[in-house]
Amino acid sequence: MQITRGWPRSIPVFSYSLRAGLSAVLLAGVLFPPASAAPAPEVLPAISPDKSLTGWLLASSVMMQRGEIDAAHDALSHVLALSSRDLKLHEDGLRYAAMTGHEDEAVALAKTLPASDIATLVLAQNAVPRKAWTEMRQTLSRNSHHGPLVSVSAPVLLAWAQAEEGHVDQALSTLNAAAVFAPTRRLYQLHAALIAERLPTPHQAQSFYQKAGSSPDDPLTLQVLYAQLYGGWLEGQEQHPAARDAIAALGVSSPLASMIIGPLQHNLRKRPPLSAAQGAAILNLQLGLMITDIIQQEGIPRDPAIITLQQALYLDPSLTVARIFLADTFREGNQIPKGLDVLEHVSNTDPLAALAAQERVNLASRSHDLPMQADALNRALALLPDNPEFLVQLAEVQDQMGHHADAITLYTKALKASPPRKEIAWPILLGRAMAAQENGNWAMMQDDMHHALELAPDQPEVLNFVGYASIEHDLDQEHALQLLKRALELQPNDPSIQDSYAWALLKHKGDLKTALPILIQAAEHASSDAEIGYHLGVAYWYLGRHTEAQDQWNQSLDDNPQPQDRTLILNALQQGGPHLKAFEQDK
């Protein structure tokens, strides 16, 4: 019987629909043709592997196809060192240098390329922290037909240059002219608000902030960005209640935001107007959000989103919301170590530390590495010790690692920390009952499973666990059979419930006729479930089909059974079959 357990949680989906045409910005991957046949060994010169162009080409191709960006960058660096003429290799090299945060290398490669979208963006933005405005303008003007990224970015970069040169009104005019296109209007209005902060009176900045606004339909990333910027400006204007309200508005549409509202309000400080580099970093975060929306709609590579987010952190390493978003983007691409490494730069004193902790937990969960998950959850609980979601998740991990007593303690803490609502309490009670069963605490198991049943009498998971546990421990088996039958009616295609009900029919009733087809169906739905395989073998055995039973058990041994199931399977194989009372009570 497999019990599905988990704490329902809201994981932020980062998407921001602004412009469908941005799909053109994605650079296609490269597939290299197969290498020609090698010469005969006797004429092949000795070549060091580090000097093998063919080998590095193959490695770069494989790594790019797998999405292993660090390995692809390393392979492409070797390729370019051995063959520096191919512009397509330079484009790939630029892409992976930018995705891995190697800014100097990306700039050097961008200078060797025609005015492509990525190359122009990298060169123009590299000029911003150096305040090399003439260089930036020349870069943006070297091609009259910009790609989508530079088309969106150019007005913002030019406006920040004008502001730094003391021409704030001219900068606002540049952004106002760009804002005629509705899908990107709010992007430009936010930068207008940031630049208008430099004016002696606040009314223009206030107006632009209100126009840029924040919508509950925006992704959490964008809402957090806006709240931090607008709240910080309001605090500087000594509008303290309004500043706190701007932060509190985050909780309207996202329960996840509740973890950061308090720290953000506590950290409200008067701040000076942003620099051009900080403004360009915010632009890159906005670009990343736009591209992610296209990625989610069309299923295309994440490369441009990663590039823009790495550019954001190059321009402003303190932009934590971009760091968390980059980690989330790495998670979606199964780049777990990269995502975790990005989050290591978020300190526990950062007002967004709890959001980073949640993302670290999301990354670790994707890895299926239990010690990694435990570490991420312990770090999250160090920040939020009474967070019931983190407590439950860590309890589940500890239970899976065999630390059942620790799991019980964590479930108990979660119960105390949770609101007293049925829909929250029963999954925790069910989890603690499972841990108590594994720990041999039968009294706690019975109390918790019956309490969970009282709270959730029509939840298939509860019915399944209570029924199966009762059958296994010979507790009120007729009632247990009724519970399992009800669970199967509610969820007829769940193989774990099918298995539980069929096993109850075998163990309690000896009903082979009814149980066998249900077990066969369960095994078809979960062919690698060792427990289901053992039960099916038992049915075959008592039908006299001993060879099929033994084949089924041998197969189950290859399916990584739990220790208790492995013992049952080996006993059946070595001791002349299973021994169920329902079939042997008359012997």
Number of C-alpha atoms within 10 A of each C-alpha: 20 16 15 9 14 13 16 9 9 9 12 18 14 19 22 21 16 20 16 14 12 20 21 13 18 20 17 11 13 14 13 12 9 8 10 7 6 8 9 7 8 6 8 9 8 7 8 7 10 11 13 13 17 15 16 22 22 19 18 28 20 18 19 22 14 12 18 17 21 18 18 25 24 17 23 27 23 18 25 18 10 14 12 11 10 9 13 11 19 23 21 23 25 29 23 27 25 29 24 18 18 16 19 12 15 25 21 15 23 24 14 14 16 13 21 16 20 26 24 26 26 24 22 24 27 22 17 22 16 12 16 14 20 11 16 23 16 11 19 23 14 12 14 8 12 18 19 17 24 22 15 19 20 22 19 25 27 21 25 31 23 20 20 17 12 12 13 21 15 14 25 24 13 20 25 15 12 20 18 11 10 11 12 17 18 20 21 27 24 25 26 29 24 23 28 25 21 17 13 8 10 15 12 17 23 18 15 21 23 15 14 19 15 21 15 14 11 15 19 23 20 22 22 23 19 21 23 20 19 25 27 26 26 23 18 17 14 13 13 17 11 15 24 21 14 23 26 19 18 23 15 11 15 16 13 18 22 15 19 21 22 14 17 21 20 11 13 20 17 14 13 11 16 15 17 25 23 22 22 24 26 25 24 26 28 25 24 28 25 23 32 28 22 25 20 14 13 11 10 15 20 22 24 24 28 26 24 28 30 27 29 29 22 20 22 19 16 16 18 23 23 28 24 26 27 26 28 26 23 20 23 14 16 16 20 21 14 19 25 23 12 20 21 11 13 22 12 15 11 16 21 21 22 25 21 28 24 21 24 30 24 20 26 24 20 15 16 10 11 17 13 17 23 21 15 24 26 18 19 24 19 13 15 15 14 15 16 24 19 23 28 26 23 24 30 29 22 22 22 13 13 14 16 23 19 16 28 26 14 23 27 18 18 24 20 13 15 15 12 10 9 12 12 17 19 22 24 29 27 25 27 29 29 28 28 22 17 16 18 13 14 14 11 19 24 19 13 22 25 19 17 25 21 13 19 18 16 14 17 23 23 26 28 28 26 27 29 25 22 21 24 15 10 13 15 11 20 15 14 25 25 14 25 29 23 21 26 22 13 15 15 13 13 17 25 24 31 29 31 29 29 29 29 24 21 24 22 20 16 19 17 19 12 12 22 23 15 20 25 21 16 24 23 13 15 16 16 16 21 26 26 30 28 27 29 26 30 29 27 19 19 18 13 10 13 17 12 16 25 20 13 21 27 18 18 23 19 11 16 14 18 11 9 9 18 20 13 16 28 15 14 20 16 10 10 10 19 21 15 14 14 14 17 9 8 6 5
